[in-house]
Amino acid sequence: MVEIDPDAVGQPVMEGTVNRKPWYTKYHPKWYRTRIPIFWWVHKLPHIRFIARELTSVAVALYACILLYQISAVADGPEAYVRFLEWLKTPFSVLLHAVAFLFVLFHSITWFNLAPKALVVSLGSKRVPPQVIVVLNYAAWIILSLGISWILLK
């Protein structure tokens, strides 16, 4: 056990007296906490990929906010929607959408590859192979994308 000085935990130290009573007990020992640097993840590639994937969720949230803003513009009337459409044509908006699209694409691909580990599907007593789950996810993505494209372009 390690003894803790009173001034280390914010307790006043009296002049001329030594308070050597420890702040731990047998049943509540001092916690052991290792210090972890803030950039612990930059040393290994899998950690960098993990953090990059997590950061791409910010782009997903940003894009969801843009869609909500579009819905709000539609609800506010034709003038507001025209202003929203004009904003979409600005170079900043085009660049923002291009970057957000790349991040969302990375996020989607990594999620589809991760899905068999997060989602275990069983048919009866047999487990569905992970490759089947990945292929079904990509197939659903392609079919939905084609359907939305058909609706928008007809």
N, C-alpha and C positions, 0 to 999 in steps of 0.2 A: 504494500500500500504506500501511496505517496501522500505526504502531508501538504496541505494547501495553506499558504499564508493568507491571513485575513484581508490584506489589501488587494490580493489577487482576485477576490470575489466581491469587492466593493464594501467590505466591512471596515470601520474605522480602526486605526491602529493608535493606541494610547501611548503617549510619550512615557518612556521609562518603564513600561510594562511589556512583557512578552506574553502574548496570548498564543499558546501552542496547542490549543484544542483543535483537532482536525474537524473539517466540515463533512466528513464522510463517516459512515458507520459500517459495521460489518455487513449489513443487509442492503446498504445503498452506497456501494463503492463509487469512486471517481470514474466517470465515463471516459472511455478511451476513444478519442476521435482523431483519426488521421487527417492531416490537412491535404486537401486535393486541389491542385492548381486549376484555374479556370479553363485553361486550354489543354486539359488532360487528353482530349480526344484527337489532337493533331498528330499523335505519334504512330497511329495505326490506320491503315486504309479502311478496314471495315468500320472503324469508329467514325471516320470522316464521312463515309457513305451514309451511315446511320444519321448523323447530325444533318447532312445535306438533305436527306429525305424528310426529316422532321421540319427543317426550315422551309421546304417547299409547301408545307401546309399553310404557311402565311400567304403564299400566292393563291392558294385555293380559297382562303378566307377573303382575300382582296377581290378575287373574281366574283365571289358570292355577293360581296357588298356592291359591286358594279351592277350586277343583275338586279339587286334590290333597288338600287338607284334608278335603273331603267323602269322597273315596275312603278316606282313612285312618280317618275316623269310621265308615264302613260296615264296614271290616275289623276295627275294635275292638269291634264288637258293637252290639246295639240301644240300649243306654243312651247310648253315645257318639254314635250317630246322632241320637237324640232331642235330646241337648244341642246338636248341630250345627243341627238344625232349629229349636230354640228361639232359637239365636243368629241364625239367618236372619230371624227375626221382629222383632228389635230395630230401633228407628229408625235406629241407626247403620249397621246392615247394609243396611237398605233404601236409605238415602242413598248408601252406598258402592256398592251395586249400580247405582243410577240413574246416578251419575257415571261409573262404570266402563263402563256400557252406552253412554253418550253418547260416551265416548272411543273405545271399541272400534268403534262405528258410524262415527265420523269416520275412524278408522284404516282400516277396511275400505273405505269409499267412496274414500278417497284412494288406497288400494292398487289397487282395481279400475280407477281412472282412470289409474294409473301403469303398470299391467301391460303395455299394448302397447309401452311404451318399454323395459321390462325383459325382455320375452319376445317375441322375433321368431320368428314361426311361418311356415314356408314349406311350401307344398304343391307338390312338384315344383320348378319354377323360379320360381313366383309366390309373392310374399309375401302372407300373409293380411292384409287391411286391419285397421287398429287398431280400428275401430268394431266389427268382428265379435268380436274378442277381448274388448272391454269388454262387449258384449251377452251373450256366452256366460258371462262371469264373473257378471254380474248374474242371468242365468237359472239358473245352477247354485246361486247363493246363495238364490234364491227357492225353487227346488225342494227343496233340502236343508232350508231353514227350514220349509217346509210339511210335509215328511216327518217332521221331528223334532216339530213341533207335533201332527201326527196321532198319532204314537206316544205323546206325553205326555198328550194329551187324550182318548184313546179309553177 
